[in-house]
Amino acid sequence: MKYLIVGLGNIGNEYENSRHNIGFRILDNLSERLNCRFELEKHAFYALSKYKGKNIHLIKPCNFVNNSGKAVNYWIQELKIKVENILVIVDDLSLPFGKFKLKKKGSDGGHNGLKSINNILKSSNYSRLRFGIDSNFRPGYQSEYVLGEFSKEEKKYLTNNIEISSEIALNFCHIGADRTMNKYN
């Protein structure tokens, strides 16, 4: 059985610790836990590992959050992954910091990365793990907020929240979306 876990983020040092790059950070944590390394491949940084008898493919798209669909589509086709075995990890302004939500399908919720994936796949029937980043910004400053770093207070809990998110992703692959949602949502 094969799974594809996609972490959304922007490439480049200036974005490395931004809220928008939480998907990349969670995948970095997963690669450490699974003892695999990312290599630059077509459209993404790619890593492969096994977990409880399942092949886990990890990708961090290289074409910025707003154009993530191109990389996701390529890797789905390349690996012949079933839609129900795809998990996309994204930041979410509508959830408070420290909250997570796993969904089996749904709208893009205003997230440009999910919008890109939905448009290119012509579907929103894939699972997504939304990592709450809160919405503590003044009107008109959303872009600066998501591209900014977590606050000092948030950083105290960030490592633990990344660990929980990694655990959710591994549970998704091991026990399935429904049981994982019951356990964590």
N, C-alpha and C positions, 0 to 999 in steps of 0.2 A: 504494500500500500504506500502511495506517495502523497506527500503534503507540500504545499508551497506557502511559506510565511513571508509576507511582504512588509517591510518597515518603510514608511514614507518619511522623507526628509530631503534636505538640500545638501548638495555636495559643496565643499569649501570650508576652510577653517573658520571663516567669519560666521558660519551658521552652526558650527559643531555643537555648541551648548544651548542653542535656541529651543524654545518650546516646540516649534514646528518640527524639530529633529528628534522628537522623542521616539518615533518609530525606528530610526537608525540606532539610537542608544539601547533600545530594548533588543534589537537584533544583535548588537555587539555583546550584550549580556548573554543572549542565547548561544552565540557562537562560543563564548567562553565555557558555558555549562556543557555544551555538546562537544567541546574540544575539536572545533573545526575553524578553519581560517577563510576569510573572504579573499577572493581573487577578482580582479577586474575582468569581466567578461563582456559580452555584447549587451549594451544598454544598462548594465547593473554590476554591482559587486555581488558575487555569488559564493555561497558555501553550501556544502552537502554534509550531512551526518545521518547517523541512525539513532533512533530513540525507540526503545521497547519494540524492536522488530520492524519499525516503519522508517522509510526514507524521508528525511526532512530536508527540504530545499529552502534555503534562505536567500532572499534578494533585497538589496538596497538600491533602488533605481538611481541612475546617474543623471537623469534629465529633469531635475528639479521637481518639486511637489506638484506643481500645476500641470506637468506633462508626464506624470507617472504611468498613465495608461499604456503608453507605447512599450515600456519595459515589461509591464505586467502581461500584456498580450503576447509579447514575444516569448516569455518564459513559460506561459501556460501552453502555448503551441509547441515549443521546443521539448518540454518535459511531458506533454500529454497529461496534464493534471485535470482531474474532474473538478468542476466548479464547487462542489460541496467540500472539497479538500483544500480550499484556498482561504487563508486568513490574512487580512490587511490590517496593519496596526497604524493608527492615526491619533493625532492630538484632537481634542474636542473642546471648543469654547463653551459649549452648553452644559458641560459637566463640571462640578466643583473639583478643584485640585484634590487628588487622592481617591477619586471615584473612577470606576472602570465600568464599561458596559460592552458585553459581547452580544452581537446580533447576527442572525443567520442571513439576513438580507435587509435592504432598506434604502432610503434615499441618501443622497450625498450630504444632507444636513448642512449645506452651504460650504462644505469642505472642497476646495478646488482639486485636491488630489483624487478624492473619490469621484468627483465630477468627471475628471479626465478618464479614470478607469471605466466608469459607467458608460461614457460616450464611446470609447473605443471598443469595449466588450459588447456594447448594446445590451447590457444587463446589469442589474444590481443584486443578483441572486448569489452573492458570495458573502462569506462571513467577514465581519470586521470587529476589531477590538478598539473601542474608543477609550483613550486615556484622557481623563479630565485635566484641563489646564486652567479652568475658570475663565472669567471674562472681566478682569479688573483693569479696564482701560477706558479712557474717555472716548466719546463718540468721534469717529474719524481716525482713530489710532489703532485699529485692529491689526494692521500689517506690522506696525512697530512692535506691538505686543507679542504677536506670535513669533516674530523674528528676534525678540529679545530673550534674555536669559531668565531662568526661574529666580524668584526672589530668595533672599537669604533664608527666610522662614521655610519656603518650599524646599530648598536644597537640603534641609535637615531630614526630610522624609523621602527625597527623590530616589535614593538608592534602594530603599525598601519597596517603593512603588514600582520601580523597574523590575525588581525581583518577583513581585506578585504578578506583574504583567507577563513575564517570562513563564511563570508557572501556569498562568491561564493559557498561553499559547501551547505549551507542552501538553496540558490536559486536553485541549482542543484536538490535538493529534492522537492522543492515547484513548480518551473515553468519548470523544465526539462533542459536537456543539451543544446539543440539548443538555447532556449531563453537566457539561462545563458551565453552561448558563445557570443551571439550577444551583451549582456550587458557589459561583462567584457573583452573579448579578444581584 
